[in-house]
Amino acid sequence: MRVKGRITCKSPMNHCFTYGTLMCQEIMQEVCGDSFHSVPGQITGFSRRCIQGEYYPGILASTEDTVEGVLYLDVSSQAWRRLDVFEGEQYQRQWVAVQLENGSTLMAETYVIRTEFIDVLDNKKWSFDDFLKNGKTHFQSQYSGYEAIDTETV
């Protein structure tokens, strides 16, 4: 919610920074079973790369890059459980400082590629616009994370 131009939140511990397919509010809502207020943001110190043969990205530490994304505020614990299942074993949650358009910074968790899966990353940078044009429909119909949510008790 916005109050006099500032963003106010119930708890800073529940924010989720997304940088890939979950930037689509429709996909985030499908995964979480709920919708959350969101604002644009960016993180520094990470590089967003394509996953080989997939429509979604991963991020890894990089001193020179900035990653644009969407910050979802006050994400429920039920939604976090669903997100963990959806993201699967390739990713782990990590705290990041998200810079907002108004110049403020909020702490949030994001999903970073696990060290043992770094070899699945391509050198090609991932593009949200390309995903929307060329991959979203296929991703929504094929990604195994959706099935995992349906079969997992969350």
MDAnalysis code that builds the backbone (N, CA, C; Angstrom):
import MDAnalysis as mda
import numpy as np

u = mda.Universe.empty(462, n_residues=154, atom_resindex=np.repeat(np.arange(154), 3), trajectory=True)
u.add_TopologyAttr("name", ["N", "CA", "C"] * 154)
u.add_TopologyAttr("resid", np.arange(1, 155))
u.add_TopologyAttr("resname", ["MET", "ARG", "VAL", "LYS", "GLY", "ARG", "ILE", "THR", "CYS", "LYS", "SER", "PRO", "MET", "ASN", "HIS", "CYS", "PHE", "THR", "TYR", "GLY", "THR", "LEU", "MET", "CYS", "GLN", "GLU", "ILE", "MET", "GLN", "GLU", "VAL", "CYS", "GLY", "ASP", "SER", "PHE", "HIS", "SER", "VAL", "PRO", "GLY", "GLN", "ILE", "THR", "GLY", "PHE", "SER", "ARG", "ARG", "CYS", "ILE", "GLN", "GLY", "GLU", "TYR", "TYR", "PRO", "GLY", "ILE", "LEU", "ALA", "SER", "THR", "GLU", "ASP", "THR", "VAL", "GLU", "GLY", "VAL", "LEU", "TYR", "LEU", "ASP", "VAL", "SER", "SER", "GLN", "ALA", "TRP", "ARG", "ARG", "LEU", "ASP", "VAL", "PHE", "GLU", "GLY", "GLU", "GLN", "TYR", "GLN", "ARG", "GLN", "TRP", "VAL", "ALA", "VAL", "GLN", "LEU", "GLU", "ASN", "GLY", "SER", "THR", "LEU", "MET", "ALA", "GLU", "THR", "TYR", "VAL", "ILE", "ARG", "THR", "GLU", "PHE", "ILE", "ASP", "VAL", "LEU", "ASP", "ASN", "LYS", "LYS", "TRP", "SER", "PHE", "ASP", "ASP", "PHE", "LEU", "LYS", "ASN", "GLY", "LYS", "THR", "HIS", "PHE", "GLN", "SER", "GLN", "TYR", "SER", "GLY", "TYR", "GLU", "ALA", "ILE", "ASP", "THR", "GLU", "THR", "VAL"])
u.atoms.positions = np.array([
    [0.841, -1.174, 0.000],
    [0.000, 0.000, 0.000],
    [0.882, 1.232, 0.000],
    [0.386, 2.320, -0.537],
    [1.141, 3.568, -0.564],
    [0.509, 4.554, 0.407],
    [1.359, 5.200, 1.174],
    [0.904, 6.227, 2.093],
    [1.756, 7.455, 1.860],
    [1.151, 8.526, 1.349],
    [1.858, 9.777, 1.089],
    [3.163, 9.551, 0.333],
    [3.104, 8.734, -0.731],
    [4.258, 8.518, -1.578],
    [5.269, 7.514, -1.056],
    [5.065, 7.028, 0.164],
    [5.976, 6.026, 0.719],
    [5.309, 4.668, 0.678],
    [6.100, 3.637, 0.635],
    [5.576, 2.280, 0.682],
    [5.635, 1.820, 2.124],
    [4.507, 1.346, 2.634],
    [4.491, 0.806, 3.987],
    [4.128, -0.661, 3.912],
    [4.711, -1.435, 4.790],
    [4.517, -2.884, 4.761],
    [4.320, -3.396, 6.172],
    [3.639, -4.512, 6.280],
    [3.402, -5.137, 7.581],
    [4.704, -5.649, 8.190],
    [5.513, -6.340, 7.385],
    [6.740, -6.939, 7.903],
    [7.775, -7.038, 6.793],
    [8.985, -6.543, 7.002],
    [9.999, -6.621, 5.957],
    [10.487, -8.040, 5.710],
    [10.135, -8.980, 6.545],
    [10.626, -10.342, 6.402],
    [9.849, -11.165, 5.376],
    [8.784, -10.616, 4.824],
    [7.939, -11.400, 3.932],
    [8.017, -10.991, 2.472],
    [8.942, -10.169, 2.111],
    [8.995, -9.678, 0.738],
    [9.736, -10.665, -0.168],
    [9.278, -10.736, -1.420],
    [9.875, -11.649, -2.390],
    [10.270, -10.857, -3.634],
    [11.566, -10.857, -3.950],
    [12.048, -10.218, -5.165],
    [12.075, -11.262, -6.269],
    [11.395, -10.947, -7.378],
    [11.352, -11.850, -8.525],
    [12.032, -11.186, -9.711],
    [12.691, -12.001, -10.513],
    [13.485, -11.463, -11.627],
    [13.261, -12.232, -12.923],
    [12.344, -13.178, -12.911],
    [12.108, -14.018, -14.091],
    [10.628, -14.169, -14.369],
    [10.213, -15.404, -14.517],
    [8.818, -15.686, -14.893],
    [7.831, -15.148, -13.871],
    [8.217, -15.096, -12.611],
    [7.307, -14.614, -11.559],
    [7.126, -13.099, -11.578],
    [7.830, -12.414, -12.459],
    [7.567, -10.987, -12.644],
    [6.171, -10.790, -13.241],
    [5.658, -11.816, -13.921],
    [4.284, -11.787, -14.452],
    [3.338, -11.996, -13.281],
    [2.522, -11.003, -12.989],
    [1.614, -11.131, -11.860],
    [0.689, -12.328, -12.018],
    [0.300, -12.632, -13.246],
    [-0.563, -13.781, -13.509],
    [0.116, -15.085, -13.081],
    [1.380, -15.250, -13.420],
    [2.109, -16.461, -13.047],
    [2.322, -16.504, -11.537],
    [2.692, -15.377, -10.948],
    [2.880, -15.322, -9.497],
    [1.595, -15.734, -8.783],
    [0.463, -15.258, -9.259],
    [-0.818, -15.595, -8.631],
    [-1.147, -17.081, -8.814],
    [-0.877, -17.626, -9.992],
    [-1.098, -19.062, -10.226],
    [-0.262, -19.899, -9.268],
    [0.989, -19.511, -9.082],
    [1.904, -20.265, -8.227],
    [1.511, -20.132, -6.761],
    [1.234, -18.922, -6.324],
    [0.992, -18.661, -4.901],
    [-0.442, -18.952, -4.460],
    [-1.363, -18.964, -5.419],
    [-2.762, -19.118, -5.046],
    [-3.313, -17.864, -4.403],
    [-2.627, -16.752, -4.590],
    [-3.012, -15.481, -3.990],
    [-2.304, -14.366, -4.757],
    [-2.744, -13.147, -4.562],
    [-2.059, -12.016, -5.193],
    [-1.525, -11.087, -4.111],
    [-0.449, -10.384, -4.460],
    [0.221, -9.505, -3.510],
    [0.548, -8.187, -4.189],
    [0.567, -7.132, -3.395],
    [0.958, -5.822, -3.910],
    [2.405, -5.924, -4.379],
    [2.718, -5.247, -5.488],
    [4.080, -5.311, -6.016],
    [4.545, -3.946, -6.482],
    [5.857, -3.793, -6.500],
    [6.501, -2.579, -6.982],
    [7.749, -2.980, -7.764],
    [8.159, -2.162, -8.740],
    [9.410, -2.450, -9.445],
    [10.602, -2.257, -8.509],
    [11.651, -3.009, -8.764],
    [12.866, -2.874, -7.972],
    [14.042, -3.458, -8.727],
    [15.202, -3.334, -8.141],
    [16.409, -3.912, -8.740],
    [17.378, -4.307, -7.644],
    [18.210, -5.284, -7.993],
    [19.270, -5.709, -7.083],
    [20.603, -5.589, -7.809],
    [21.631, -5.247, -7.070],
    [22.966, -5.167, -7.650],
    [23.796, -6.322, -7.110],
    [24.834, -6.660, -7.861],
    [25.706, -7.734, -7.434],
    [25.281, -9.102, -7.941],
    [24.356, -9.126, -8.913],
    [23.881, -10.380, -9.497],
    [23.763, -10.228, -11.002],
    [23.874, -11.366, -11.692],
    [23.683, -11.422, -13.135],
    [22.566, -12.426, -13.425],
    [21.635, -12.046, -14.305],
    [20.510, -12.908, -14.683],
    [20.857, -13.599, -15.995],
    [20.867, -14.916, -15.987],
    [21.244, -15.697, -17.166],
    [20.141, -16.684, -17.532],
    [20.101, -17.033, -18.804],
    [19.184, -18.073, -19.278],
    [19.612, -19.415, -18.696],
    [18.637, -20.261, -18.429],
    [18.904, -21.660, -18.106],
    [18.901, -22.396, -19.442],
    [19.907, -23.193, -19.695],
    [20.030, -23.888, -20.972],
    [18.770, -24.707, -21.271],
    [18.180, -24.462, -22.458],
    [17.033, -25.224, -22.911],
    [15.722, -24.895, -22.223],
    [15.680, -23.815, -21.441],
    [14.469, -23.451, -20.698],
    [14.059, -22.010, -21.013],
    [12.871, -21.654, -20.564],
    [12.367, -20.293, -20.764],
    [12.552, -19.415, -19.529],
    [13.106, -19.953, -18.469],
    [13.255, -19.202, -17.228],
    [14.733, -18.972, -16.923],
    [15.034, -17.985, -16.078],
    [16.427, -17.663, -15.762],
    [16.857, -18.135, -14.382],
    [18.116, -17.898, -14.111],
    [18.681, -18.020, -12.783],
    [19.587, -16.824, -12.568],
    [19.860, -16.524, -11.324],
    [20.825, -15.454, -11.045],
    [21.984, -16.021, -10.250],
    [23.135, -15.384, -10.442],
    [24.326, -15.722, -9.683],
    [25.061, -14.440, -9.351],
    [25.910, -14.514, -8.344],
    [26.670, -13.343, -7.915],
    [27.529, -12.806, -9.049],
    [27.552, -11.481, -9.172],
    [28.349, -10.804, -10.193],
    [28.569, -9.374, -9.718],
    [29.795, -8.968, -9.639],
    [30.084, -7.645, -9.088],
    [29.653, -6.504, -10.003],
    [29.500, -6.766, -11.290],
    [29.267, -5.679, -12.236],
    [27.812, -5.485, -12.666],
    [26.914, -6.411, -12.361],
    [25.573, -6.370, -12.935],
    [24.503, -5.926, -11.958],
    [23.394, -5.492, -12.544],
    [22.173, -5.142, -11.838],
    [21.045, -5.915, -12.487],
    [20.120, -6.400, -11.678],
    [18.985, -7.172, -12.183],
    [17.699, -6.430, -11.848],
    [16.927, -6.115, -12.884],
    [15.611, -5.482, -12.720],
    [14.599, -6.561, -12.383],
    [13.605, -6.213, -11.574],
    [12.587, -7.195, -11.230],
    [11.376, -6.575, -10.574],
    [10.616, -7.436, -9.932],
    [9.393, -7.032, -9.241],
    [9.504, -7.500, -7.795],
    [9.192, -6.608, -6.868],
    [9.186, -6.916, -5.449],
    [7.742, -7.090, -5.001],
    [7.416, -8.292, -4.531],
    [6.092, -8.561, -3.975],
    [6.173, -8.366, -2.473],
    [5.234, -7.611, -1.939],
    [5.257, -7.231, -0.529],
    [4.344, -8.120, 0.305],
    [4.795, -8.410, 1.501],
    [4.003, -9.157, 2.488],
    [3.469, -10.476, 1.943],
    [4.358, -11.291, 1.425],
    [4.004, -12.604, 0.891],
    [3.711, -13.546, 2.064],
    [2.605, -14.245, 1.984],
    [2.172, -15.121, 3.081],
    [3.052, -16.361, 3.200],
    [3.040, -16.974, 4.377],
    [3.827, -18.193, 4.586],
    [3.326, -19.330, 3.694],
    [2.038, -19.413, 3.447],
    [1.486, -20.421, 2.534],
    [2.040, -20.212, 1.120],
    [2.098, -18.974, 0.678],
    [2.645, -18.670, -0.645],
    [4.120, -19.033, -0.716],
    [4.889, -18.752, 0.349],
    [6.308, -19.118, 0.365],
    [6.485, -20.626, 0.224],
    [5.635, -21.404, 0.893],
    [5.728, -22.860, 0.770],
    [5.496, -23.288, -0.675],
    [4.507, -22.674, -1.321],
    [4.214, -22.994, -2.720],
    [5.367, -22.556, -3.631],
    [5.941, -21.398, -3.356],
    [7.078, -20.912, -4.144],
    [8.273, -21.857, -4.021],
    [8.557, -22.328, -2.813],
    [9.673, -23.254, -2.612],
    [9.492, -24.520, -3.444],
    [8.274, -25.051, -3.473],
    [7.997, -26.256, -4.263],
    [8.133, -25.945, -5.746],
    [7.583, -24.828, -6.168],
    [7.616, -24.416, -7.571],
    [9.048, -24.238, -8.070],
    [9.879, -23.592, -7.273],
    [11.262, -23.317, -7.673],
    [12.108, -24.585, -7.701],
    [11.835, -25.531, -6.837],
    [12.526, -26.809, -6.876],
    [13.940, -26.765, -6.330],
    [14.659, -27.845, -6.579],
    [15.974, -28.030, -5.971],
    [17.081, -27.179, -6.575],
    [16.863, -26.595, -7.758],
    [17.925, -25.799, -8.388],
    [18.173, -24.468, -7.683],
    [17.212, -24.029, -6.884],
    [17.288, -22.691, -6.295],
    [17.281, -22.746, -4.775],
    [17.905, -21.731, -4.181],
    [17.835, -21.534, -2.734],
    [17.472, -20.080, -2.469],
    [16.786, -19.876, -1.372],
    [16.436, -18.500, -1.003],
    [17.661, -17.782, -0.451],
    [17.747, -16.502, -0.791],
    [18.848, -15.667, -0.297],
    [18.312, -14.259, -0.061],
    [18.798, -13.630, 1.001],
    [18.423, -12.250, 1.288],
    [19.142, -11.306, 0.331],
    [18.408, -10.307, -0.157],
    [18.977, -9.284, -1.029],
    [18.420, -7.926, -0.634],
    [19.172, -6.889, -0.933],
    [18.712, -5.510, -0.744],
    [18.117, -5.050, -2.068],
    [16.838, -4.718, -2.047],
    [16.133, -4.310, -3.260],
    [16.014, -2.788, -3.266],
    [16.515, -2.185, -4.332],
    [16.446, -0.737, -4.483],
    [15.153, -0.400, -5.222],
    [14.367, 0.489, -4.640],
    [13.090, 0.889, -5.223],
    [13.245, 2.173, -6.021],
    [12.246, 2.449, -6.851],
    [12.294, 3.644, -7.708],
    [12.394, 4.930, -6.912],
    [11.829, 4.942, -5.707],
    [11.850, 6.165, -4.897],
    [13.166, 6.351, -4.135],
    [14.133, 5.445, -4.380],
    [15.441, 5.572, -3.758],
    [15.605, 4.794, -2.465],
    [14.526, 4.274, -1.912],
    [14.631, 3.502, -0.678],
    [15.044, 2.061, -0.981],
    [15.413, 1.350, 0.059],
    [15.846, -0.036, -0.054],
    [15.056, -0.885, 0.928],
    [14.598, -2.044, 0.475],
    [13.929, -3.013, 1.336],
    [14.661, -4.342, 1.229],
    [14.730, -5.062, 2.325],
    [15.289, -6.411, 2.309],
    [14.198, -7.380, 1.874],
    [14.606, -8.356, 1.077],
    [13.674, -9.360, 0.576],
    [14.442, -10.651, 0.340],
    [13.698, -11.713, 0.154],
    [14.317, -12.965, -0.261],
    [14.084, -13.147, -1.749],
    [15.040, -13.792, -2.389],
    [14.922, -14.138, -3.795],
    [15.495, -15.536, -3.976],
    [15.258, -16.119, -5.124],
    [15.759, -17.460, -5.415],
    [17.007, -17.364, -6.287],
    [18.115, -17.849, -5.741],
    [19.414, -17.821, -6.409],
    [19.760, -19.256, -6.800],
    [20.353, -19.415, -7.966],
    [20.746, -20.750, -8.426],
    [21.751, -21.351, -7.435],
    [21.543, -22.580, -7.059],
    [22.472, -23.257, -6.147],
    [23.810, -23.502, -6.858],
    [24.878, -23.458, -6.100],
    [26.223, -23.635, -6.645],
    [26.339, -24.896, -7.482],
    [25.745, -25.988, -7.023],
    [25.881, -27.252, -7.752],
    [25.123, -27.279, -9.080],
    [24.311, -26.247, -9.348],
    [23.562, -26.183, -10.603],
    [24.033, -25.048, -11.523],
    [25.116, -24.378, -11.183],
    [25.585, -23.242, -11.975],
    [25.881, -23.643, -13.419],
    [26.249, -24.897, -13.639],
    [26.572, -25.323, -15.001],
    [25.366, -25.348, -15.935],
    [24.143, -25.209, -15.409],
    [22.960, -25.154, -16.288],
    [22.734, -23.744, -16.828],
    [23.461, -22.775, -16.288],
    [23.319, -21.401, -16.762],
    [24.036, -21.207, -18.086],
    [23.406, -20.473, -18.961],
    [23.977, -20.109, -20.250],
    [24.702, -18.773, -20.072],
    [25.582, -18.412, -20.976],
    [26.212, -17.089, -20.934],
    [25.256, -16.001, -21.402],
    [24.178, -16.387, -22.069],
    [23.203, -15.433, -22.600],
    [22.360, -14.845, -21.474],
    [22.208, -13.526, -21.505],
    [21.364, -12.851, -20.526],
    [19.891, -13.097, -20.865],
    [19.071, -13.266, -19.834],
    [17.643, -13.542, -19.984],
    [16.885, -12.231, -20.140],
    [15.892, -12.207, -21.031],
    [15.102, -11.007, -21.287],
    [13.633, -11.254, -20.970],
    [13.071, -10.413, -20.114],
    [11.653, -10.510, -19.768],
    [10.784, -10.264, -21.002],
    [11.151, -9.294, -21.836],
    [10.384, -9.022, -23.051],
    [10.366, -10.229, -23.983],
    [11.517, -10.885, -24.170],
    [11.571, -12.097, -24.992],
    [10.692, -13.190, -24.398],
    [10.716, -13.329, -23.082],
    [9.886, -14.327, -22.419],
    [8.406, -14.073, -22.705],
    [7.979, -12.825, -22.563],
    [6.574, -12.499, -22.801],
    [6.170, -12.793, -24.247],
    [7.052, -12.490, -25.191],
    [6.756, -12.685, -26.613],
    [6.869, -14.139, -27.051],
    [7.880, -14.846, -26.554],
    [8.223, -16.148, -27.127],
    [8.133, -17.347, -26.187],
    [8.008, -17.130, -24.891],
    [8.108, -18.280, -24.008],
    [7.020, -18.455, -22.974],
    [6.262, -17.419, -22.687],
    [5.313, -17.468, -21.580],
    [4.288, -18.587, -21.737],
    [3.662, -18.684, -22.889],
    [2.624, -19.692, -23.105],
    [3.204, -21.091, -22.956],
    [4.355, -21.328, -23.571],
    [4.998, -22.640, -23.457],
    [5.376, -22.928, -22.004],
    [5.952, -21.957, -21.325],
    [6.349, -22.127, -19.931],
    [5.153, -22.532, -19.080],
    [4.041, -21.813, -19.230],
    [2.864, -22.090, -18.417],
    [2.276, -23.473, -18.699],
    [2.461, -23.983, -19.891],
    [1.905, -25.295, -20.216],
    [2.873, -26.443, -19.946],
    [4.169, -26.163, -19.805],
    [5.163, -27.231, -19.714],
    [5.976, -27.285, -18.416],
    [6.088, -26.211, -17.674],
    [7.007, -26.193, -16.542],
    [6.553, -27.161, -15.452],
    [7.446, -28.020, -15.024],
    [7.119, -29.065, -14.052],
    [6.824, -28.522, -12.657],
    [7.205, -27.303, -12.386],
    [6.924, -26.706, -11.078],
    [5.436, -26.589, -10.795],
    [4.632, -26.395, -11.834],
    [3.182, -26.333, -11.646],
    [2.655, -27.677, -11.150],
    [3.124, -28.748, -11.772],
    [2.701, -30.091, -11.373],
    [3.148, -30.379, -9.939],
    [4.347, -29.948, -9.581],
    [4.846, -30.173, -8.223],
    [3.944, -29.509, -7.196],
    [3.464, -28.308, -7.500],
    [2.564, -27.611, -6.570],
    [1.267, -28.401, -6.420],
    [0.750, -28.911, -7.533],
    [-0.514, -29.649, -7.515],
    [-0.404, -30.956, -6.731],
    [0.755, -31.611, -6.792],
    [0.901, -32.904, -6.143],
    [1.452, -32.812, -4.733],
    [2.101, -31.721, -4.405],
    [2.704, -31.521, -3.083],
    [1.655, -30.949, -2.142],
    [1.649, -31.389, -0.911],
    [0.783, -30.795, 0.096],
    [1.501, -29.566, 0.629],
    [0.949, -28.412, 0.329],
    [1.577, -27.165, 0.790],
    [0.632, -26.386, 1.652],
])
